[in-house]
Amino acid sequence: MNIIRAIDRRLEEVLLVLFSSVMVGVIFLQVVMRVSGNSLSWSEELGRYCFIWLVYIGISYGVKKQRHIKVEVGLLLLKEKGKLVVAMLANLLFLVFCFFVMYYGFDIASQLLSFGQKSPALHIPMGAVYMATPIGFGLSAIRLIQNLIAQFKMLIGKKEVEIADERERILKQEGEEDES
């Protein structure tokens, strides 16, 4: 159970650090090789594919931390329960979008895997690169469901309401910095 909890807490962070490290390392190696008069044929491709995976895993991380860009003007007019209901509706819409992208993303990736298309330099199956979309949105869907469960518990009163807009987060953060 501890392993599952650790994966739940750190999966996106570990993957983001891994892909960032590989991408930066490979691009740095390519720069060094070009300065020395040589070039690596595969480095730009690997860096690009790491970046693609970074983007889709980053979407899931943003959902997990509830830090996606959104218009919060309307939320300023609402009280706690009103903010909660609007946040739940937004998460439900995003969840529907995630399922839509997962379905069609998996369809495209599986077609590429069945065609056997490979990347030019690394000879990685292109379907594996395209799997970033359904996997990233699958993780996002899991995080959205977790958020919806927590928000439902807040709505029925089993958990304290914790819906803050960006302005409230900034004020809270400034207050914490002033105390230390």
KAWOQUI-V839060 format. One record per run of one state. SS is the DSSP state (helix for helix, strand for strand, loop for the rest). FROM is the first residue (numbers start at 1). TO is the last residue. Records with the same first field share a line. If there is no record, write none. Layout:
# KAWOQUI-V839060
SS: FROM-TO  FROM-TO
This chain:
# KAWOQUI-V839060
loop: 1-1  36-42  66-73  78-79  116-117  119-124  156-165  180-180
helix: 2-35  43-65  74-77  80-115  126-155  166-179
strand: 118-118  125-125
